[in-house]
Amino acid sequence: MTNVRAYSYLLTAPRTRRPTLSTQLRRTYYDYSYGYREPRKFTLPDYTPTQLKNRSVNAPLLRYVDSLRTHGHRAARIDPLDLLQREEVAALNPERYGLDDPSRTYDINGIVWTRPVGEDAGPEHWPLERITRHLREVYVGRIAYEYMHSPSKTERLWFSHMLERESEEDRKLAAEQRKRIHALLAQSEEFDRFLQLKFPNLKRYGLEGGESMLPALDALFASAAEAGVEHIIIGMPHRGRLNLLTGLLELPPSALFHKIKGASELPEEYGAAGDVISHLTASPVLRYPGAQKPLKVSLLPNPSHLEAVNPIALGKTRAKQFALLKELERAGESGCLPGDRVLCVQLHGDASFTGQGIVMEGLGLSNLPHYTVGGSVHLVVNFSIGYTTPASSARSSLYCSDVAKMINAPVLHVNGDYPEDVQRAIDIAFKYRDYFRKDIVVDLIVYRRWGHNELDEPAFTQPLMYEKIRSRRSVPALYEERLIDENVLTKDAAEAVRVQHKDFLTSELAAAASHKPGSALSVLQGQWKGMVWPASREAAWDPETGVARDTLQKVGRASVAVPEGFEIHPRLQRHVKHRLQAMETGQGLDWATAEALAFGSLMLEGYDVRISGQDVGRGTFSQRHAMLVDQRTEGVVVPLNLALECSGRLELANSSLSEMGVLGFEYGVSWEKPDILPIWEAQFGDFFNGAQVIIDTFISSGETKWLKQSGIVLLLPHGLDGAGPEHSSSRIERMLQLTNDPYTFHAGAEPANVNMTVAFPTTPAQYFHLLRRQLKRNFRKPLVVAGPKGLLRLAGAASSLDDLATGSRFRSVLDDPAVSDPSEVSRVVCMTGKLYYDLVKERQKRQLDGKVALVRIEELSPFPFSATLDVLSRYDSAQEIVWLQEEPRNQGAWTHVEPRLNAVLERLGRERATYKGRKEDAVPAPGIASLYNLQQKRVIDAAFDGLQ
């Protein structure tokens, strides 16, 4: 074994270590590899002996107080429409606990928290009436708190101290703060009225009834900026998006009006399809009083699939945090943790928060060490209705936010009719997140003045709700009246706010005709500086990806370097020996070795690599072993990180059993910066279908809709091998259908600007070059790899170091190396994938090496027209050219290849290609072994039928 360095950081936990309750409930790796972030742990001072004694003496009072904390939300006044059916909460009656004298005094020391944390100044006597009044003001008001479900005593104490110590005077806002709230509310209302007047047939998904969302976010931005946060990443749906964009995020209304009138929000010369107005974005730099640095707020583009953008927001947040952490490390700073400078804010609707499974997947990632972002603030804008579906039909729980209790997240419910209480709830939420670096939910309960959109009639299905809504004054009007009554605002000043904003919108509407969208290259700034638009002449589609032989050997040895004192599994000795031997001889490189060489060589060039998915450290098929686990301690090391002295790092993110959430997360990582190789590997290729929404609405279309480049890689193990209907196919036909690959012959020196690459490599060297090409290009495109299963260790599929060395690159078409005289070939069989090796074996058996040429199409999209033409032109004596595949005819690559291959053959003046292989089927492969074997034999025989 290679001695890298003393294994001193151990991971010295003794083998007989007694498990704690937490390790019994949730077993952990001691994974301190790169990217690992352990959740922050905090403790508040425990009860003093005096307090413990008092809690025992006054146990009935303690039960009563804890009941108010636990059940107060059930009686709180949090519904602006008062439609929630509130039952009498018996637990809130002090007589239930034998407390029937309101004038009797009790020592509240250690029971009700009115003093600073840790202070015990002795007895503090309050009458029962005062205790009840005080706690009902806190827990049964317009903000309702759910935190007593937390298993953490520290978190429960933190909330109790914070809420019970503050007086009403402490919660009062200054006059200027209240005027700011009024301005946001009034301007939002005028904005919606203006759009309704000028564009009455527009579906704008306005914020009427939910205007308190804006002061909520304003307060969150201000608190974050003051705490040192420099970046906020927001994922949100359509409702109120235009109000946020023009109200807080500084999108010029002229740009919005330009788009509403039918023009593009993007430069037309780039041929982008664009998106609808409710998906528009902005990334302003905001400045708040008390903040030392400006605050960059990025509202991400989103599809119409509710909640789908939120894992993207998480991934982008994580990547930004780690980019900043690396900068700080280079500058010699330490101690910065995820969440210090970047905050993820996720907005939700009530129906989608409880109905969309992606919410649960995202919450499940929140505290995992390779996915945590230091806590997100979730703001549920709760209209108590989803389209036309009332809450009673939309969820089985009391609150839409109850799903967040799966991670024990605190929930704050607040009445949206009271914007100052809304800001108070947001302030508490941010303080919790900033202290504990965990997720928290604010359930902002509001109403929707119109239907699902402004052209809808909601009274068809909710007549009583909308009778109530239409009879009440708006939230901005009610707040305005309150400030006037309290002499904070004059009527003239309040009216001036509205008139000025109306005049501003009128001038912006006039300016819309001359509005010019910014350059598409404006997105290629900051960390994307140096990248080019993929359709430009500067785009390098086919860079050299080979690496010097001595560098490859260095990386190969490093990839299996075992620290001194580290005990690997005995069966991995062979893995280490085989790789070292391959580095010595330059032969026998398997897929895992080629992958490690790609990772390590990129790391030496300063790039980061992050591979994510289920079991990626070891590999589904026990092939990768990029991480090693000490057999004595379960300590984890990543040899490439330990043994390579370079700035690039490899993060192995073994994920939860999630596809959509994790793939969305990695796609978000790919949006943040181009100098990272983000890879998501499915356990089996067809498992991607659980993430189809991310593939359809982001990966395949993000560049076309939003000019957003992504270098995401999808590794999808593929190949029929008797595993049955579900573990055989990566459904490559679906990926190919999502491409905009031209049907007609493309003769240019460079491929057309196709939206994503779909490849089916058949050698480790080809895989190596594909991975390196992702980062050696000066632009980014998604890459889908139909990866190997049976080929992972097949000796016949091995590569040599020369195949990876300087001067080599990926080849989109591989000609048959066994054909020495093309004029003797009578049949050319074109194909993809592992079938090639089965055909080579059968051809040798039939002694047809000189008569049948086997041509592999390694890159299916963009289809290699020119390369295919060059190879097939060698076989002008062949009587026929066929396409053979093991997948059923209605699946696999045939439907994509047929028109494109025939376009090549037309150029050559040849007959159209003939299909050979399985017939149409409803499943990728049968589950009956004898039937599979019979079908597979017929596929192989079809390649040689009629030849002798």
Protein Blocks (a to p, Z undefined) as FASTA:
>chain_A
ZZfbdcfkgokbcfklccdfklmmmccdddfbehiacddddddddddfklmmmmmmmmmm
mmmmmmmmmmmmmmpcfbfnlpaccdddfklpmklnopabfkbccdfehkaccbdehiag
bjadddfklmmmmmmmmmmmmbdcdfklpmblklmmmmmmmmmmpcfklmpccfklmmmm
mmmmmmmmmmmmmmmmmmmmbcehpaehilmmmmmmmmmmmmmmmnopabdcddddfeok
lmmmmmmnopafklmmmmmnopafbdfklopgbjafklcccddddddehiabdcdddddd
ddfbehklmmmmmmmmmmmmmmmmmmmmmnopahiaghjloccdddddfklmmmmmklmm
mmmmmmgcklpggiaadddddehighjacfklmpcbfblklmmmmnopacddddfklmkl
mmmmmmmmmmmmmmnopacddddddddfbafblkbcfklmmmmlmmmmmmpccfklmmmm
mmmmnomacfklmmmmmmmmmmmmmmmmmmmmmpccddfklmmgcjlgoiacfkbmklcf
bbcfbdcfklmmmmmmmmmcccehiacdfklmmmmmmmmmmmmnopaiafklmmmmmmmm
mmmnopacddedehklnopnlpnomaccdfklopacdfklmmpgcfbdcddddddddfkl
mmmmmmmmmmmpmkbccddddfblklmmmmmmmmmmmmmmmmmmnopacfbdcdddedde
hnajklmbgolmlmmmmpccdfbdcfbfbdcddfbdcdddfbfklmmmmmmmmmmpccdc
dddddddfklmmgmklpccfklmmghiacdfbdcdfkbmblmlpmbdcddehjklmmmmm
mmmmnopmlmpccdddfbfbdcdfklmmmmmmmmmmbfbdcdddfbdfkgcjllmmmmmm
mmmmmmnopacdddedddddfbfbdfbfklmmmmmmmmmmmmmgoiZZ
